[in-house]
């Protein structure tokens, strides 16, 4: 069943667990994500980047796919647009059937970020679609998102931003990095605690693949992180499986190769769901 982000993140915040937002690029990854969530009876967010939408030919393809695949599932599923910077694309995604969008104005001056995010919130609320905003800059590279260093989120600016925009969830820069991990990332747990204390809305952790220790992840969730984005780790599971299967020259059926990759994605997602504490929620 497709629902808005608010529907599941408000419960996660109260229950002190986090919902995984797993990025997809194709049918098999989407199937793997949903199979994992269904098996563990967990709410789940299926996210698509701007690059994934362009690759697929538009947001309608993912919306139709999720609508069809989630029909028979007895779990709450959110279809989320990740890191959008263009209002036109956000409107197209909402029109197609997305139930959650992220407007990323973190690259803009504070006041312009507020203006942009507020406009998206006003538009999305007419369709009961939840909106995620972002304050601060997360280092690393992922699709069209690139930054050389972190600009950590200030609790004071986070509070001003939330009050001014009415945003439903907030992505914060607290020490993680987009893309491939280069060793352990050190989360600023005190910063997370203070941002959660002053904003009182679900907080979002980006760049959480590989670089964050399980113990720090659990502490962050206890302090107010309610949504955790996983992208790179999904890609690694999928492409790693393909490489392994294609070493066997007797395997030539694409469905056999892709089915194994789907299973590896599902296993990766299941591990994250268990870590985030959202099983049976």
N, C-alpha and C positions, 0 to 999 in steps of 0.2 A: 504494500500500500504506500503510495507516494504522499508524503506529508511535508509541511514546512520545517525549516530548521528550528524555529522557535518551539515547535511541538516536542522535539526531542532534547534540545539543549537546555531548556529550562528544567526539565526533569534531571538531566545529568548534573547540572549545577547544584540542585538540591540534594541529589543522591551521592554527590562527591565521586562520580566516575566520569570518564570521558568517552565520547563517541568518535570513532575513527572516520576520517574523511579520506577515502582512498581514491587516488586519481586513476582514471581509465583512459585508454586510447582506442580500444576496439571491443568487439563482441566478446572474445574469450576472457579478457581481463575483467570486463563487466560481469560475466557469468561467474568467474572465480570469486569476485568480491561478494556477490549476492549469495552464492552457495555457502561461503564461510559464515556470513552473518545469519543466514537461515539455520544452519546447523547448530550454531551457538545461541540462537534466539536473541540476537542482539540488534538494536537499532543501528543503522549504518548510513553514512553519507557517501554517495558516489559523486565524485568531483571530476569536472572536465576543465582543462586549461583552455585559454584562448587558442593556443597552437593546436590542441586536439580538435577543437571545433572547426578550425580552418582545414585541418587534415581530413575531417569527415565530410566537409562540405556544408556545414551549418549546424546550428543547435537542434534543429528539428529531428535529426537522425538519432541523437542520443535521447531526446525526449520520448520519441516513439519506442525506442529500445527499452528504456526503463519502465515506461508505462506497461508494455507487454510483459516484461520479465517479472515485474513486481506484483502483477495481478493476483497470483495464487499464493504469494508469500504472506505469512502471518507475522511479519515484522514491519516496523516503520522504516521507510526508505526515503531519503532526501536526495534530490538531484540538484547539484550545486555547481555554479559557475565560479571558477577560481581565478583570482587576480585579474579581473577585468578592469580596464582603464577607460573604456569607451561606453558612454551611456547608450548609444545606438545598439551596441551588441547586447547590453543588459536588457533593453526593451525587447529585442528579438528573442532572447532566451526566455524571458518571462512569457512572451506571447506563444512560444513553442511549448511551454509546459514546465519549465524549471521552477522549483519550489524554494530555491535559495540562491542568492547571488553575493559575490564579494566585489565591492568597488575599492580598488587599490589606488588611493591618492597619496600614498606615503612618499612619493617622489616630489610632491608639490609642497609649497610653503603651507604652513598650518592653516591659515585662513582660507586658502583655495581648496585645501583638502576638506575642510568643513563644508564649504559651499557645495562642492561636488557630491560629497557623501550625503548631505542633507537632501539634495535634489533626488538622489536615487532612493532614499528612504521614503520620501513622499510619494514617489511613483510606485514603488514596490508594494507599499502598504495597501494601495487600492486593490491589489490582486492577492493579498494575504501571503506575500512572499517575504521571507526574512532577508535581512541585509547584514553582511559582515563588513566592517571597515578596518582600516589599519593605521596605526601611529608608530613611528619609528621605522628604521630600515634594517632588513635582515641581509647579511652578506651572502655571497655565493651566486651561483648561476643555475637557472632552471627555466627552460623554454625562453620566453622573452624577458624574464625577470633577472636582472644583473645588478650586483652592487659589490664594491671592493671591500667595504667594512661595515660593521654594525653601527647603527645609531640607536642606542637603547631607548626604550620608551620611558618617558617621564610620567610618574603617577599623576602629577599635577596636570600635564597636558592631556593625559588619558581622560581624566575627569571632565575637563573643559570640553573635550571632543565629544564624549558621550552625551553630555548635557546639551550641547549645541546641535547635534545631529539626530539624536534619537535612535542611533544605530542599535541593532539587536545583539550583536556579538562583536568582539574586538580582538583583532590580531595584534600581538605585541612583539617587539624585538627584545628578547630577554637572554640572548646568548647563543641561539641556534644558528644554523647556516643552511641555505638552500643547496641542493645538489649532492654530489658525492662527499661523504665525510672524510676529513683528513685528521683522524684522531678523535678523541673525546671532546665534545663541546661542554663547557661549564655553564649550566643554567644559573641565572641570578634569581634564586628562590625568594630572597627577601623582596626583590622588585615585583615578582609575581604576586606575592602576598599583599603588598601595599596597593598594587593596581586593582586587585580583586576587592580589597577592603573599601576603596573609594568609589568604584564604578558599579558594583553589584550586578554585573551582567556576565554571561559566559565569556571566558577568555579563550583565545585560539592560539595554539602553538604550531607555527610553520617551521619547516626545515628540521623535522624530527626524525628523519630516516638515519639509522645507523649511529649518528654522532652522540646521542643522548643515552646515558646509562639507564637501565631499567629502574634502579633505585631513585634516581633523580626524576624520572618520568612519574613515578608513583607519588613522590613528594609534590611535584608540580600539580598533579591532579587533585591532591588533597587540599592544595592552597587555592584552587579556583580555575585551573585549566579544564575546560569542558569539551573542547574539540581539538583533535590532534591530526594534522595533515601528514599523510604518507604517500609519497610519489616515487622517489628514486628507488626505494626498496622494492616496490612493485615492479618497476621496470627491470631491475636486476634479476628478480625471480623469473620473470617471463622470458627475457632474452637468454639468461643462463640455461634455462630448460631447453630452449630452441637449439642452442649451440650443442648441448649434450646429445639431443635426439638426432641431430643432423650429422653427427659423427658416424652414425650407423647408416651405411649407404644402401642397405636393404629397405630402409624406411623411406617411403616416397609419398605416402598419403598425407596431404596437409592436415586433414582432420585428426589423424593420429598424433602428429607432431604438436598441433595446437591444443589438443585435449590434455596432453601431458603438461604443457605450459600453463593451462588453466588450473590444473590440479596444484601446481607449485605456487601459483598466485593465491589460491584458496588457503593453502597451508600457511603462507606468510601472513595473510590477513587474519587467520584464526589466532596465530600467536599474538598479534597486536591487540586483537579484541580482548583476549584473556589478560594481557598486560594492562589494558586500559580499564578493566573492571566492568565492561558493559555486557558481558554474557548474561543471558536470561533477564535482561532489562526491558 
